[in-house]
């Protein structure tokens, strides 16, 4: 049970502070500085934030039960959580394949 609690503590939706730049003495800090020197800050800010979260070993955990059919509304008893070990704030998961363009997908849907 202790290992479950320890693992759960890193899986959350509360973002750690990412306002401070990474140390330039580290590999991660050097990559961050390179990104910021090559691109405009506003163009790369989500990537820098994601990089800082990765450096902090943050793993995003989000309850997605209400999106199920039928909806599951209790995050404590449900296993409907989406995990993202490399999280980019504001980037949403979305379908990018049109199943009508893939002939064999209809067979899967109808089975």
N, C-alpha and C positions, 0 to 999 in steps of 0.2 A: 504494500500500500504506500509506503514511503516513496518508492520510485515513481509511482503514478502521480503523487502529489508534486514531486520535483519536476516531472515532465510537464504537468499541467501548468506549472507556474510560468513557463516560457511560452505557452500557447494562449494568447489572449488577444483582445482587441484594443487594449490600452497601449498606445504607442509611447515608447520611451522618448526622452528629449533628444532631438536631432539638430538642435540649433547651433551647437558648437562644432567647428571644423575638426576633422580627425587630425591626429598628430602627424606632422610632416616627417617624423622619424620612422613611421611605419609604412609598409607596402600599401595598405589601404589609404593612408593619408596622401601618399604620393600619387595614387590613381585619382583621388578626389581633386587634388591640386591640378593635375593634368586636364581633367574634365572641365574644371572651372576656367583654366587658362585658354582652352580651345573653344569653348562654347559660351554664349551669353548665359548669365545666371538664371534668368527667367526661363530659358529654353531647356535647361538641364536640371532644374531644381528638384523635380520628382525623382530623377535618377540619383542625384546626390543624396536625397533623403533615403531612398531605398538602399544605397550603398552604406550609409551610416547605420541603418537598421541591421543590415547584414553583418556589419562589423560588431554590433552589439549582440549577435546571436538571437535576434528577435525572430520569432515564428508567429505569423498572424493566424489567429483562430477565430472564425466567424460562424455563428449559428445561422444555418440556412433552412431550418425546418419549415418556416412559413412558405417557402417556395416549393415544398413537396406537395404531392397530390395523394391523399388528403394532407392538408397542412398539419405540421407537428409544431406545437406552440411552446413546449416546455424544454428549454435548453439543458436543464439539469438531468432529465431522464432520457433525452434523445441523443442519438449518435450522429445527427445530421449537422455536422460541422465541417466547414471547408478549411483546410490547412494550406498555408502558403509559406514555405520556408524562405522564399525570396519575394518579399512583398513590396509592391510599388503603390503607395497611397493614391487613391483616385482611379486606379486602373481596374475596370470591372471585367469579370469573366462574361463572355458572350459568345453565342454560337456564330461561327463564321462559315460553316458549310450549309449549303442549301440542299436538303435531302432530296428534293425533286430533281436535282441534277445528277444524282447517283442512283442508277437503276436498281442495284441490289439492295438499297436501303429500304425500299418499300416492303421487300420480303421480310426483313428484320422487324420492321414496324408492325407488320400484320401477323407475325408469328406468335 
